[in-house]
Amino acid sequence: MIKYTPFIVLWFVFFACRIDLGLNAIAHSNVSCLDSERKALLEFKEGLVDNSNHLASWIGEDCCSWEGIDCIRNTRHVVKLDLRNNAVIDFDRLQYGDVQNYVSIMRKSCLGGQISPSLVNLQHLHYLDLSLNYFAGIRIPAFIGSLKYLRYLNLSSAGFSGTIPPQLGNLSALEYLDLREKSEGFSGWISDYQLSTKSLWWATSLSSLKHLDLSSVDLSEAQDWLQALNKLRFLSSLTLQLCRIYSFPHIAHLNFTSVTSLDLSYNRFNSTIPLWLFNLTSLIHLDLSFNSFFGPIVPNSLQHWTSLSYLDLSSNRFNTSLPDPLFTLNNLVHMELSGNQIQGPLPFRLGNLTSLSVLHMGVNKFGGNIPSAIGQLRELTELDLSGNGFNGTIPSSLWRLSELKSLDLSYNPLSGELRDIHFAKLAQLKELSLSSTLLALNVSFSWVPPFQLHFIDMSSMKIGPKFPLWLQTQQRVEYLYMSDASISDTIPDWFERVCHGIKNLYFSNNHMIGKPPVCKGNSGDKYRAVFSLESNKFEGPLQLLPTDISEFYLKNNSLQGIIPQPDINMTLDILRILDLSDNHFIGSIPDSLCSLQMLLVLDLSNNQLSERIPSCIGKLKTLEVLRLANNSLHGHIPISLGHLNVLRSLHLDRNKFTGMVPFSLRHLKNLQYLDLGKNGLEGIIPAWIGDELSSLKILVLESNNFHGDISMCLCKLSSLQVLNLKNNNLTGHIPRCFNNFTAMTLTELDSIGIYVWVSVLNMSYGVVDNSEELSVFIKGGMLNYTSRNVAYVRFMGLSGNKLSGEIPVELMSLVGLQGLDLSRNHLCGRIPENTGDLNQLESLDLSKNDLSGPIPQSLSNLDSLGWLNLSFNKLTGRIPSGRHLQTLDDPTIYMGNSGLCGEPLDKSCPDESDGKSNVGESGDHEDGKESCFDWFYAGLGPGFAVGLLGFFSVLCFKKSWRYAFFGFLENLLNKVSVEIELLKRKFD
């Protein structure tokens, strides 16, 4: 938002009034306008869309009396056309309320359509204002440049787009030009329309221009912006906020020295502040915030800035200490340096700036004590020192700043105990932020504060154990933050009178008991943002499910009973996030939740809910996260879940679902997290998971009854970071194409987390869902990855199935894997030699398979390995030693492998000096790839042939043996013949 000092605001009001009064001085309501101009206005009206009848008065012959029209008395010419939309936007409703309905209402309040060329017939027009309307992306008409007497042109926030017509440069009489897209405008909320220009040279002809605002106009290609504007000698106010400018072109001589207000905030400057800027002798207002300026904050001398009253250098990259010249700006009223990396103590010389009213120094690297000189700033109304390293106690002089309206000392290691007396002189205070783990509030039981706060942040302070009684005196509170405040009391009944007007309430991470507060919304302000009551000890039934709050968190309490139905008498299109997880709710999921039309996150996990998921849940078209894990839900997964087209995260694990995975889930194209684990699902793993759900990052199907081969289609999931198919009945081989899991090849732990933004129209207003969790049996136990680190996990688990064949060598290319579990299968062959390539591996479990051969020496290269299990296989040879593998000295790692020897087993390997086969190294012959069993089988055939040849040789040379052998064969043949004949007669 553009910021102005009172002086600048008054100057602009005076300037606008001067133009307006100049026109009205010669305007006359009884003057009848010229017929040609009346017809031009009617033609202009025909091209407009006026759903709210703003132009209902545009009838009759006297156009000078029409709404928004002024004329000159003598000549009867129209000189002013003011169609500015003065409708006030309810941003709470737009952000938290019934968005679509409100957009429709606001759109009707705007003029739209086309701008007729008939305007060129108003050749004496001095003033044209079409701002804050909605023209839906049409271009600014070039013919406006023909209105040669125009002195005031305001087309801001009216939904124009495209290139600014250079014909505007023909308006040589123009004094005021505003083409910005401002935050309070309706079009900026519902569209991405943007103006642009590749050159500002057309502006050099605007020789009379005094005020220019091009905020949000794309000037990234206008490299002549500074040279062009430098030619405007009378320019006094220049605002180029959010214009994508990244550099200052060189200028030989500074011409626009009349500039009193300069705003270059929210651009892409990445340099030191140019020296010419310090030569603007008339400068009163300077805003360079939200860029990447670095180097000295100001030069050694500021002799030309004697008039400066507003300075905003916040959110840049300044990392030096505060320079002495800064404290010579005696007229400075407003100074913002927040969001930099400024170091050192806060200088005592700060007390010289006695005119300061606003001082923002938050989020820097200041340290030491807050100087007592702060008390010399007696005009101070806003003080922000938050997010620094200030320590010690708060100086007593600060508590004497009686004009303070906003005080923020939060997130500093300040210490001490605050009592009633500290706040005695702060009667004007409206905002108070003291969040700190080392501060304690110890006020008397009967304390009545001298102020009425609307913003209170005392998170992490020691306020409890009792609930603060002084809150009942605060009747205007809108934002109350007391999380982690050591309160272990019940919430008194009187709090309901205080909280009915609260928009943001944070009581999380305390030990509050009893029932949660019932805060019915104030009819005068029905849109509330966040109620966070999680991680307390609230118990009993939940009496009311508020629907007039955007985000409602009650997780991790001891609430019981059924989930209450939403109040049908309240609006049902405000609630975006509902989190009732980790309680003791019973019964079914109420069908009435399906009426929450704008719900984005529904978390009912870790309760005791039963019965089926209501099929109407498919009506929640905006739902992005659905968590129903760890309940007792049963039946089939409803087909209607496939209607949730924007769903990103689906958790149905640890329930009692049966049947097959519904085919309709293939429509969930945005799904990133799918957890159906620990149910009774059956059938084959659907191939469409790989074909259709290309955005999947986490897939958990463990502990079900899936059977058959693993579909090769899963290999198409290149974003997959976790694959858990444990404990099913899967057969066949591990697909070699698993090396297509690109996310598992990332060696740097980039966050590829699952974020759910609460979006309003074309904007996202910054609510991020960070509640994703992941439980994996790894390293011999169950590890729970919380929202902070689940985004970094890369794991593959295929254990507890009936997979066969060899371990694919291709798996070893997934070098980002942290956990690999292939245990309890029927895998055979050797452990791949390049297993050591998995250098991020922390856990490897290959136990209870039929693996054979030696353990690869490359395993000793796995420096991150903390868990290894190779037990109950058929491995042979010496256990590798060296580097990190020596730290894994538990013999059970290798138990059940009779062919293994060496440490940490008690079985030593044969001495290599005896000339025996070198079992200690590899058990191989020569190239290390053939085992001693190969030689056994290789010699078995020749041995049998030699033995048979020896027997027949004896028969040839010894007659007695020959006669005996053939006699034996003859007698044997006769006996067999007789037995056969006897059997035939018996059966005949």
TAWO-V735760 format. One line per field, one symbol per residue. phi: phi as a letter, one per 20 degrees, with the letter a starting at -180 (. if undefined). psi: psi as a letter, one per 40 degrees, with the letter a starting at -180 (. if undefined). burial: b if it has 9 or more other ideal C-beta (glycine too) atoms within 8 Angstrom, else e. A space follows every 10 residues. Layout:
phi = ???
psi = ???
burial = ???
This chain:
phi = .fdcfgffgf ffffffffff fffffdebfe feffffffff ffffffeedc fdlfdfeecn eeffefgndc ceffemffdc cddgeefeee ffffedefgf fffffffffe fbnddfffff fefdfdcccd fmdbdlnfef fffffeefef dcccdfldme bnffffffff efefdccccf defeefffed bdfbebbebd ffffeefdfd cccdgmffdf defegfffff eefefdcccc fldmecbdff cfbedefefd cccdfldcfc afffffffef fefdcccdfl ccfbnffbff ccfedfefcc ccdflccfce effggfeeef efdccccfmd cfdnfefffg ffefefdccd cflccfbmef fffgffefef dcccdfmcdf cmeffffffe efefdcccdf lcefcpdedg ffefddfefd ccccgafdec dcdfgdfdff dcedccccfm fedffeffff ffeeecfdcc ccfldmecdf effffffeef dfecccdfld cfcneffddf fffebeddec dddflccfbn fefbdfdecf ccdcflccfc neffefffed fdddfdcccd flccfcneff gfffeffdfd cccdflccfc meffffffff fefdccccfl ccfbneffff ffeefdfdcc dcflccfcne fgfffffefe fdcccdflcd fbneffffgf fdefegdccc cflcdfcnff ffffffefef dcccdflccf cneffffffe fgfeefeeef fdfddcefdc lecddneded efcbdcebln beddeeffcf fefcbcccfm ccfcneffgf ffeefegdbc cdflccfcnd fgfegffffe fdbccdflcc fcneffffff eefefdbbcd flccfcnfff colffffede ffgdfncfee bnfeffeeeg fffenfgfff ebmddmemdc efffffffef fgffffffff ffffffdcff ffffffffff ffffffffff ffffffef
psi = hhiiiddddd dddddddddd dddddeihde hhiidddddd ddddddeihg eefdfdegia dgeeeihehi ihddeeiheh hgfhhehhhg dddddeagdd ddddddddei iaaihieede egeehdhhhf ifahefeiih hdedeegeeh dhhhfifefi iahhheedee geehdhhhei hideidddde ifhhiiieie ddeeegeehd hhhfhehhfd egeeddddde egdehdhhhf hfefheihih hdhhdfeehd hhhfifafhg aihidddeeg dehdhhhfif afiaahdiae hfdefdeheh hhfifafhea ihidddeege ehdhhheifa fhiaihided edgeehdhhh eifafiaaih ieedeegeeh dhhhfifafh aaihidddee geehdhhhei fifiiihhid ddedefdehd hhhfhheeii hgiidehhie ihiehhhfie ihdaeihhde deegeehdhh hfifefhfii hidedddded ehdhhheifa fiiaiiihgh ihdegehich hhfifafiia ihdhghefhd hhhfifafia aihiiiheei iefdhdhhhf ifafiaaihh dedeegdehd hhhfifafia aihhdeeeeg dehdhhhfif afiaaihide deegdehdhh heifafiiai hhddeeegde hdhhheifaf iaaihhdedd ddgeehdhhh fifafiiaih heddeegdeh dhhhfifafi aaihhdeeee gddeehdhgh hfihhhhhhh beihfehhhf ehihhhhife ihhhhadded eehhihheif afiaaihhdd deegeehdhh heifafiaai hhdfdeegee hdhhheifaf iiaihhdede egdehehhhe ifafiiahhi iibdddegfh dedeiegeei iiieiehiii hdeeeiigdd deeihceeeh iddddddded dddddddddd ddddddehdd dddddddddd dddddddddd dddddde.
burial = ebebbebbbe bbeebbeebb eebeebbbee bebeeebbbb bbbbbebbeb eeebbeebee ebbbebebbb bbbeebbbbb bebbbebebe ebbbbbbbbe ebbeebbebb bbbebbebbb bbbbbbbbbb bbbbbebbeb bebbbbbbbb bbbbbbbbbb beebbbbbbb bbbbbbbbbb bbeebbbbbb bebbbbbebb bbbbebebbb bbbbbbbbbe bbebbbbbbb bbebbbbbbb bebbbeeebe beebebbbbb bbbbbebebe bebeeebbbb bbbbbbbbbe bebbeebbee ebebbebbbb bbbbebebbb ebbebbbebe bbbbbbbbeb ebbbebbeeb bbbbbbbbbb bbebbbbbeb bebbbbbbbb bbbbbbebbb beebbebbbe bbbbbbbbbb ebebbbebee eebebbebbb bbbbbbeebb bebeeebebe bebbbbbbbe bebbeebbbb bbebeebbbb bbbebbbbbe beeebbebbb bbbbbbbbeb bbbebbbebe beeebbbbbb bbbbebebbb ebeebbbbbb bbbbbebebb bbbbebbeeb bbbbbbbbbb bebebbbbbb eebbebebbb bbbbbebebb bbbbeebbeb ebbbbbbbbe bebbbebbbb bbbbbbbbbb bbbebebbee bbebbbbbbb bbbbbbbebe bbeebbebbb bbbbbbbbbb bbebebbeeb bebbbbbbbb bbbbbbebeb bbbbbeebbb bebbbbeeee eeebebebeb eeeeeebebe bbbbebbbbe eebebeeeeb bebbbbbbbe bebbbebbeb bbebbbbbbb bbbebebbbb bbebbbbbbb bbbbbbbebe bbbbbbebbb bbebbebbbb bebebbbbbb eeebbbebee bebbeebebb bbeebeeebb eeeeeeebbb bebbbeeeee bbebbeeeee eeeeeeeeee eeebbeeeee bbeebeeeee eeeeeeeeee eeeeeeee
